[in-house]
Structures are given as structure tokens and as C-alpha cells.
């Protein structure tokens, strides 16, 4: 599995968040730790998305029945937590200008 933390997209997003904090005078450990937490969720969300892409929306359970791929609902939960962190840090979408290139993932 590819180390998503080494991708260009990961590095650019993390740096954009840190630069925004710095510009607002919030580049203390308490805030930068939250950026790292956000980025951990960013990695998890990509892993969940990749699982859905690989295995589909439904999977066979241990009894041979078709059921929802748990990664679908987990991705929604991770996305909500990311939004909560993003908002708590005072970020506004128009302030973060890091391009995301899905080909880099």
C-alpha cells in the first residue's frame, strides 16, 4: 500500500494548513497537533475510499451474505470529524488554497 503521507497532495495540504495558522499567529503546539490529527483523518479517509474502490459498496460477510462495505459509513464519519476539526481551527475553505491532484494519491 502506498504511503499517502509521502504524496505531494498530503504535503501541500498540511503545509497550507500550517501556513494559515502561522499567518493568524496560531502556530503553537496545541494548534499544530490538531493539524496533524486532521491529516491523520485525511489519510484514513483515503484508505477507506480506496477500500470502497477496490471492494465495492457491498461485500460478503463471514456467513456469505452480501452486506454494506463498512468503509462506506466509516468514510462519512471520518469526513464529519475532519470538518469539525477544520472548523474548530477557524479555517475557511477559501483560505486554504492547496490543490488536490487525485492522480498523486
C-alpha angles and dihedrals in degrees: 000000000000117000099241091193089069095055124109091238092055093049094046095049093046092048092047090053092048092046090052091051091048092050088055093046092248100117095123125128092258091061099036089053088057090052088054090049090050090050091049087057089046089057092046091050091054091049091051091047090050090050091053090047091051102040102023133229092300131043137181113262124217090274094053095256124132112248138163115285101249089219089073095063093036091056090055091051092048091049091052091051090049090053091049091052092044091052095043089056089055096245121156119201094235091056095058109074103172111135116229115214110190089197087067093059 
